[in-house]
């Protein structure tokens, strides 16, 4: 089964106690597929207990990108967190390993 890594680039970082994760489609033709498949609910389920709060999604169709805010993911934030990744830099790599159905255009 394909993973998001096959379809996207990813980038992440901290915003206080939240993690910002951006996904950019490698091929703009896959943007609609990603928009349908990569929902806030699926992202929250993929991260499981690593994300305590809400997951918000912002759509950037002009960039063929999706941006997610994962609230309550950093144990209080970079300066006070005891988590190994207190700045959320590995969250994009983790999300890129989420399995998705193959897009019809692939």
ABEGO torsion letter per residue (X at the ends): XBBAAAABBBBBBBBEABBBBBBBBABAAAAAAAAAABBAAAAAAAAEAABABBBBBBBBAAAGBBBBBBBGAAGGEAAABABABAAGAAAAAAAAABBBBBBAAX
